[in-house]
Amino acid sequence: MTQELTLFDTLEPTPTRTHPTTPRGAGCRPTTNWQPDEHLITAAQAGQLHIRNLTQEDRSWVVAGLTARGHTAEDTAHMLRCSLRLIKQIRAHPMTAVSLYAQTIAVEAETARLHAKTTKRAHAYELEDLRMTAERYKKQRDDLIDQLAKQARRAEAKA
């Protein structure tokens, strides 16, 4: 029994793929499980960090973090004890753009969370203030009713 061939079938055996022994791109290197470190940005702001001690990923993360927090390139260069030109090169790196985007979103989310928390506290304070005002008005109403009742009893006693 012969098997019918379709348009995509060939009579030649399929070649086995071999992986190239050299990387495709000149700058390719194996991926690592890099994780951002928030403490690096704090250390950079305190002037306790030198750019020579950082990997390329950490450099991008720190420069993006300082940029997201409003520091200029000159400030960043001063904090990291390096040249302004190096900071501008790091800012132009794609990893820095991704890091800046991630940190900008994180800063916006944190700002929104803090705003919501502050708003919630303000509403709770305002609600408590309104409750206290309502209690004060109730007490004043009750005192006025008591005074009117006393006056009515006095008027009945005199009459």
Backbone hydrogen bonds, N-H to C=O, Kabsch-Sander energy under -0.5 kcal/mol:
donor,donor_aa,acceptor,acceptor_aa,energy
9,D,6,T,-0.9
28,C,25,G,-1.0
34,W,32,T,-1.3
38,E,36,P,-0.6
40,L,37,D,-1.2
41,I,37,D,-0.6
41,I,38,E,-0.6
42,T,38,E,-1.2
43,A,39,H,-2.6
44,A,40,L,-2.4
45,Q,41,I,-2.4
46,A,42,T,-1.6
47,G,44,A,-1.2
48,Q,43,A,-2.7
51,I,80,L,-1.7
53,N,50,H,-1.6
54,L,51,I,-1.6
59,R,55,T,-2.7
60,S,56,Q,-2.3
61,W,57,E,-2.4
62,V,58,D,-2.9
63,V,59,R,-2.7
64,A,60,S,-2.4
65,G,61,W,-2.4
66,L,62,V,-2.7
67,T,63,V,-2.2
68,A,64,A,-2.8
69,R,65,G,-1.3
70,G,67,T,-1.7
71,H,66,L,-2.6
76,T,72,T,-2.5
77,A,73,A,-2.5
78,H,74,E,-2.2
79,M,75,D,-2.7
80,L,76,T,-2.5
81,R,77,A,-0.5
81,R,78,H,-0.7
82,C,77,A,-2.2
87,I,83,S,-1.6
88,K,84,L,-2.3
89,Q,85,R,-2.1
90,I,86,L,-2.6
91,R,87,I,-2.6
92,A,88,K,-1.3
93,H,89,Q,-0.5
93,H,90,I,-1.2
96,T,93,H,-0.7
97,A,93,H,-1.5
98,V,94,P,-2.2
99,S,95,M,-2.5
100,L,96,T,-3.0
101,Y,97,A,-2.1
102,A,98,V,-2.5
103,Q,99,S,-2.8
104,T,100,L,-2.5
105,I,101,Y,-2.2
106,A,102,A,-2.2
107,V,103,Q,-2.8
108,E,104,T,-2.5
109,A,105,I,-2.6
110,E,106,A,-2.5
111,T,107,V,-2.6
112,A,108,E,-2.5
113,R,109,A,-2.5
114,L,110,E,-2.7
115,H,111,T,-2.5
116,A,112,A,-2.6
117,K,113,R,-2.5
118,T,114,L,-2.8
119,T,115,H,-2.9
120,K,116,A,-2.6
121,R,117,K,-2.3
122,A,118,T,-2.8
123,H,119,T,-2.7
124,A,120,K,-2.4
125,Y,121,R,-2.7
126,E,122,A,-2.8
127,L,123,H,-2.9
128,E,124,A,-2.5
129,D,125,Y,-2.5
130,L,126,E,-2.4
131,R,127,L,-2.4
132,M,128,E,-2.4
133,T,129,D,-2.3
134,A,130,L,-2.6
135,E,131,R,-2.5
136,R,132,M,-2.3
137,Y,133,T,-2.6
138,K,134,A,-2.4
139,K,135,E,-2.3
140,Q,136,R,-2.6
141,R,137,Y,-2.7
142,D,138,K,-2.8
143,D,139,K,-2.7
144,L,140,Q,-2.4
145,I,141,R,-2.6
146,D,142,D,-2.4
147,Q,143,D,-2.4
148,L,144,L,-2.6
149,A,145,I,-2.4
150,K,146,D,-2.4
151,Q,147,Q,-2.6
152,A,148,L,-2.4
153,R,149,A,-2.2
154,R,150,K,-2.6
155,A,151,Q,-2.5
156,E,152,A,-2.1
157,A,153,R,-2.3
158,K,154,R,-2.2
159,A,155,A,-1.6
